[in-house]
C-alpha cells in the first residue's frame, strides 16, 4: 500500500452498485445472459473488495499480515468464474433455433453468413467451437479482461477510458447480434437475447464516464493559496525594516553626520 498511498480504494463498490441497480431497474431479469452478467459482476466485485479490505486493514491486524490477496488466489477466482460462465454460455447457445451462431469463432474480415441465401446459412470456412474449446476461450477472455482492468487501474484514468470504449463497442455489437435482420445485414453471428446486454454495457459506459469526469474535475480544481517559507521570511524582513524603532535609529545615526559636514 505504500506505492498506492494516494490512490482511492473501494471505488468499485460505487461503480458495481450503480451497474447492478441499473440492471435490476431496466434489464429483463428473465434473460439468461442477464443472470450470468449479474453473477460475474458480484463475483469479481467481491474479489476486488476483499482484496482492498485486506490491504486497508493490514496494519490493524496482527503484525506480519499480508496486504491483499496473492496473485494466484485472484487468478484462481477469475479462472473459476470464467469457466462457469463459459459453460453456461455454451449451453444457452446450444438451444438457439436459428443455428449455431452463438458458437461461432468470429475472426476479423470474415463474414459469418452467406449473403445469397434467405436463411442464416453459415459460410463454409466459419469455425464453430465445441464445448471444451468454447469454455476455454471464454475463461481466458473473462480472466484476461479482469486482469487488464486491474493492471491499468489508477493510471490517470486509463482503466476508465479503455473500459468505456470497450463498453460502447460491446453495446453496439450486442444490439446487432440480438436482431436477426441486423445480424444478416452485417453478416455477424446472431445470438438471440443479447440485446439485453445493451443495458449492462450502457450502464458500464455511463458510470465510467462519470467517474472519469469527476476525477478530472477534482484534479483541475484550484488549490487554496498558501504562503511559502520564503514569502514569510521576506515579509518579516520588510516588517522589521519598516518598523518605527528602526526608522528612528536610522535617523539618529544620519543626523550627526550631516551636522559634522556642515
C-alpha positions in Angstrom: 0.0 0.0 0.0 3.0 2.3 0.3 3.2 2.7 -3.5 -0.5 3.5 -3.8 -0.9 5.7 -0.8 -2.8 8.4 -2.7 -4.9 6.0 -4.8 -8.6 5.8 -3.8 -9.7 2.4 -2.8 -13.2 0.7 -2.6 -14.3 2.8 -5.6 -15.6 -0.4 -7.2 -18.4 -0.5 -4.7 -20.0 2.6 -6.2 -19.4 1.5 -9.8 -20.6 -2.1 -9.3 -23.5 -1.0 -7.1 -24.7 1.5 -9.8 -24.4 -1.0 -12.6 -26.3 -3.6 -10.5 -29.1 -1.1 -9.7 -29.4 -0.2 -13.4 -29.6 -3.9 -14.4 -32.4 -4.5 -11.8 -34.3 -1.5 -13.0 -34.1 -1.6 -16.8 -32.9 -5.1 -17.9 -35.1 -8.1 -18.5 -34.5 -10.3 -15.4 -35.8 -13.4 -17.2 -32.9 -13.3 -19.7 -30.2 -15.9 -19.0 -27.4 -13.6 -20.2 -28.5 -11.0 -17.6 -28.3 -13.7 -14.9 -24.7 -14.6 -15.9 -23.8 -10.9 -16.0 -25.1 -10.4 -12.5 -23.2 -13.4 -11.2 -19.9 -12.3 -12.8 -20.4 -8.7 -11.6 -21.0 -9.7 -8.0 -18.3 -12.4 -8.0 -15.4 -10.2 -9.3 -16.7 -7.3 -7.3 -16.4 -9.3 -4.1 -12.9 -10.5 -5.0 -11.8 -6.9 -5.6 -13.5 -5.6 -2.5 -12.0 -8.3 -0.3 -8.5 -7.6 -1.7 -8.9 -3.9 -0.9 -10.2 -4.7 2.5 -7.1 -6.8 3.3 -4.9 -4.0 2.2 -6.7 -1.4 4.2 -6.7 -3.4 7.4 -3.3 -4.9 7.3 -1.9 -2.5 9.9 -4.7 -3.0 12.3 -4.5 -6.8 12.2 -1.6 -8.8 13.7 1.9 -7.8 12.6 3.2 -9.5 9.5 -0.3 -10.0 7.9 -0.3 -9.9 4.2 -1.6 -7.0 2.1 -4.3 -8.2 -0.2 -4.9 -11.5 -2.0 -2.0 -13.3 -3.6 -1.7 -13.3 -7.3 -2.5 -17.0 -7.7 -5.6 -16.6 -5.5 -7.0 -13.8 -7.6 -6.2 -15.7 -10.8 -8.0 -18.8 -9.4 -11.2 -16.8 -8.7 -11.0 -15.2 -12.1 -10.5 -18.5 -13.9 -13.2 -20.2 -11.8 -15.9 -17.7 -12.7 -14.7 -17.7 -16.3 -15.1 -21.5 -16.6 -18.6 -21.3 -15.0 -19.8 -18.5 -17.3 -18.3 -20.2 -20.4 -20.1 -23.4 -19.7 -23.5 -21.8 -19.2 -22.9 -19.6 -22.2 -22.4 -22.6 -24.4 -25.5 -24.3 -23.0 -27.6 -21.2 -23.8 -26.3 -21.0 -27.3 -27.0 -24.7 -27.9 -30.7 -24.2 -27.8 -30.6 -21.5 -30.5 -33.3 -22.3 -33.1 -31.6 -20.2 -35.7 -28.4 -22.2 -35.9 -25.1 -22.4 -34.1 -24.4 -18.7 -34.4 -23.6 -18.4 -30.7 -20.7 -20.9 -31.0 -19.0 -19.3 -34.0 -15.4 -18.1 -33.5 -15.5 -14.7 -35.2 -12.4 -13.7 -37.0 -11.6 -10.3 -38.4 -12.7 -9.7 -42.0 -14.6 -12.9 -42.1 -18.3 -13.0 -42.8 -20.4 -15.4 -40.9 -23.4 -16.0 -43.2 -23.7 -16.4 -46.9 -25.3 -13.2 -48.5 -27.0 -15.1 -51.3 -29.4 -17.1 -49.0 -32.6 -16.1 -47.3 -32.0 -18.1 -44.2 -29.0 -17.8 -41.9 -26.6 -20.2 -43.5 -23.0 -20.3 -42.3 -20.1 -19.8 -44.6 -18.1 -22.9 -45.3 -15.0 -21.6 -43.7 -16.6 -20.5 -40.5 -15.2 -22.2 -37.4 -17.8 -23.5 -34.9 -16.4 -24.2 -31.5 -17.1 -27.3 -29.4 -18.0 -27.2 -25.7 -14.4 -27.6 -24.5 -12.8 -25.0 -26.8 -15.7 -22.6 -26.2 -15.3 -22.8 -22.4 -11.5 -22.4 -22.6 -11.7 -19.3 -24.7 -14.5 -17.8 -22.6 -12.4 -18.5 -19.4 -9.3 -16.8 -20.8 -11.3 -13.9 -22.1 -13.0 -13.2 -18.8 -9.8 -13.7 -16.7 -7.7 -11.7 -19.2 -10.2 -8.8 -19.2 -10.3 -8.7 -15.4 -6.5 -8.6 -15.2 -6.3 -5.9 -17.9 -8.5 -3.6 -15.8 -6.6 -4.4 -12.7 -3.3 -3.6 -14.2 -4.4 -0.3 -15.7 -6.3 0.8 -12.6 -5.0 4.0 -11.0 -3.0 5.1 -14.0 -4.6 8.6 -14.7 -8.0 7.2 -15.8 -6.5 4.7 -18.2 -8.8 1.9 -17.0 -11.9 4.1 -17.1 -11.1 5.3 -20.6 -10.4 2.0 -22.2 -13.3 0.3 -20.5 -15.7 3.0 -21.6 -14.6 2.4 -25.3 -15.0 -1.3 -24.9 -18.4 -1.0 -23.3 -19.7 1.2 -26.1 -18.4 -1.2 -28.6 -20.0 -4.2 -26.8 -23.2 -2.2 -26.6 -23.3 -1.9 -30.4 -22.3 -5.5 -31.1 -24.9 -6.8 -28.6 -27.7 -4.9 -30.4 -26.5 -6.2 -33.8 -26.2 -9.8 -32.6 -29.6 -9.7 -31.0 -31.5 -8.6 -34.1 -31.7 -11.2 -36.8 -32.1 -8.6 -39.6 -29.0 -6.6 -38.5 -27.0 -9.8 -38.0 -27.8 -10.9 -41.5 -27.1 -7.4 -42.9 -23.7 -7.1 -41.2 -23.0 -10.9 -41.6 -22.4 -11.1 -37.8 -23.3 -14.1 -35.6 -26.9 -14.0 -34.5 -27.4 -14.7 -30.8 -31.0 -14.2 -29.6 -31.4 -12.4 -26.3 -28.1 -10.5 -26.4 -29.9 -7.1 -26.9 -30.4 -7.1 -23.2 -26.7 -6.7 -22.8 -27.1 -3.2 -24.1 -28.4 -2.2 -20.7 -25.3 -3.6 -18.9 -22.9 -2.2 -21.4 -24.6 1.2 -21.3 -24.5 1.3 -17.5 -20.8 0.5 -17.5 -20.0 3.2 -20.0 -22.1 5.8 -18.2 -20.6 5.1 -14.8 -17.0 5.0 -16.1 -17.5 8.3 -18.0 -18.9 9.9 -14.8 -16.1 8.6 -12.7 -13.6 9.9 -15.2 -15.3 13.3 -15.4 -15.3 13.6 -11.6 -11.6 12.7 -11.4 -10.7 15.3 -14.0 -12.7 17.9 -12.2 -11.1 17.1 -8.9 -7.6 17.3 -10.4 -8.3 20.6 -12.1 -9.8 22.3 -9.0 -7.7 25.3 -7.9 -5.7 24.9 -4.8 -6.0 27.4 -1.9 -3.2 29.9 -1.9 -0.6 29.1 0.7 2.3 31.3 1.9 5.6 29.6 1.5 8.5 29.8 3.9 10.5 32.1 1.6 7.5 34.5 1.4 7.1 34.6 5.2 10.8 35.3 5.6 10.8 38.2 3.1 7.6 39.7 4.6 9.1 39.5 8.1 12.2 41.3 6.9 10.2 44.0 5.3 8.2 44.5 8.5 11.4 44.8 10.6 13.0 47.3 8.2 9.9 49.4 8.1 9.2 49.5 11.9 9.2 52.9 13.8 12.1 51.9 16.0 14.3 51.0 13.0 13.4 54.3 11.3 14.2 56.3 14.4 17.5 54.6 14.8 18.5 55.3 11.3 17.6 59.0 11.6 19.6 59.4 14.8 22.6 57.9 13.1 22.4 60.0 10.0 21.8 63.4 11.7 25.3 63.8 13.3 26.9 63.0 10.1 25.1 65.8 8.3 25.9 68.4 11.1 29.6 67.5 11.0 29.7 68.0 7.3 28.2 71.5 7.7 
